[in-house]
Amino acid sequence: MKVWQNFGWGIGLAAIASGCSGPVVAFPDLGTSTDSAPAVAILNLPSATVVSVGDGDTLRMDYRGENITVRLACIDAPETSQTPWGPVATDRLRQLISRNSTIQFREAGTDRYGRMVAEIYAGGQNMNLKLVREGHAVVYTQFLHRCPETQDALLAAEEQARQQRLNFWNQPNPVMPWDYRRRNR
């Protein structure tokens, strides 16, 4: 285990011991391995500027002077009201792609609300994949066909996050975001 992981576990255990009731956010062992998904960012993808992050899988970007709402493709983050993991996922996406930062995107369609659906890249990394790898989002298998280049990496990342019980997966019976939405309509 790396030093920074020991530090993270130490903080989490200290929080539990002190009676802190907030979520303990875990960071996965990403190692030094690379996957093929970030290589897509090297292609000539369009760039945009982040305007805001709405929740763990939605953002607004400025692309060529147009303000566009984007739903991250092939993943589903816990809803904001799905505490504590929805707010944690939102905060993590804000950390990864802060306001006014430059991102690249690969459009994967449009959803039923008229939002662009896309894979988002920042710093050469696929943010959709990163959120799944860290346990802040799950693979949205119903729409996985929209990400043919990254679907295997997404599924492998989710399995690893689940096995390591990272973030959303660190609960006895996680309620999938799509089930949560259906129950709370």
N, C-alpha and C positions, 0 to 999 in steps of 0.2 A: 504494500500500500504506500502511495506517495505521501510525502510530508503534508501537502495541502489537503489531502483527503483526511489524514489523521486529525488535522486542525479542524476541518469541517465536522467530523464526528465528535470531536471534543466539545465544540461549541454546542452541537445538538444535544449531547448528553448533559452538558452543563445547564442548558435551557430546561431540559426535562427535570433535572435535579432541583432546579430553583423554582419549579412550579410554573414555568412559562407555558401557556396553553397554545401559543401560536405554532404554525407548522414548522417543522424542521426541514429546510430545503437541502436536499442532497445533490452533490455534484458527481456525475458518473466518472468512471475510469475511462477516459477517452484514449489513453495511451498515445503512441505516436503513429498509429496506423492511419493510413489514408484510405478513402473509399473513392469510387468512381464518380459519385454524385457531384462533388465540388468542381470536378473537371469541366462540367457543363458551363460553369461561370466564365471560363476562359473564352468561350465562344463569343461572338459579337452580339451580346444581348443588349437590349435597350436599357438605359439608365434613367433613374428618376430620383426625386428628393422626397424623403419621408416628411409628411406634414404632421401626422399623429398616429398613435396606436390606439385602436378602439378596445380591443380585448386580446386574448391570447392567440387568435388566428385571423385578426382583421386589422387592416391599417388603411390610412389614406396617404396617397402620394401625389406629388406634382409631376406630371409627365407632359412636357412640351406646353406648359402653361395651363393644363387642364387638371383639376382636382379629381382624382379617381379613387374610389373605394375598392380595396383589394381583399379578397378572401383567400387565405393561404390554401393552396391546392393539396388534396390528398391527406390532410390531417384535420383533426378536430380537437380543440382545446376545451377544457372544462369551462362552463359558462361562468360569468362574473359572479352570479349569485350562488354558484356551486362552491361554497367556501370550505376550506381555505384555498383550494387548488386553482380556482378560476382567477382570483386576484393575483396569485403567485405567478401563474402563466402570463398574465397581462404584464406584470412588472418585469418578468424575464424578457419578453419580447421588446419592451421599452429599453431595457439595458442593451440588448443586442442591436437594435436599430433605433437609435435616438432621433429625435426631431432634427430636421435639416441634414441628416446623414444621406449619403448617396447609396442607392441600392441598384441592383440589376434585377430583371425579372424575365421569366419565361411564361408567357400567357398560356393557360391551359383551358380557356373557355370562359363562359359567363354563367353565373348561377341564376336561380329563379328570381332573385331580387334585383337582377341587372348588374351585380357586382362582377368585376373582373376576377377570375380565379387564376392564381399564378403561383409559381415557385419563386421565392425571393432569395436573392444572394446578396451577402454583404461581406466584404473582405475576402471574397473568393469562396465563401462557405454557403452552403444551402441552409437557410434558416429554418425551413420546414423540417428538414432532417435533424437539425440541431435540437429543435424543440422536442421532437420525438425521442431522440437519443438521451436527452436529459430528463425525460419523464414529465414534461410540461404539456405534451399533447399526445394523442393516440392516432394511429393510422385509421383513416376514414375509408375502410375497405370498399364501401359502396361506390366511391369515386376514384379508387386507386388507378383505374385505367387511364386517368388523365395524366399520370406521371410514369410513363413506361420506362424512362431512363433511370428513375430512382426508386421504383416500387420495391425491388429486392432489398435495397439499402434501408428503406423505411421499415419494412417488415423485420429485418434483422435488428435494427435499432430499437424497435418497440419490444422485441423479445428480450433483448439485453436489459433494457430499462425495467421491464417487468421482473426479470430474474433478480436484478439488483434492488428492487423495490424502491425505485427513485421517484420522489415527489408524488405525483398522482397515484402511482402504483404502491405507495407506502400507506395503504389503508386496507382493511380486511376484505371489503366487498366494494370495489370501485364501481360507481355508476357511470356508465359511458355517457359522454355529453349528449348524444342523440337520444338516449333513453331519458335522461334528465329533462331535456327540452319537451319530449313527448308527454312526460308526467306533469309538467308544470305549465302547460298551455292554458 
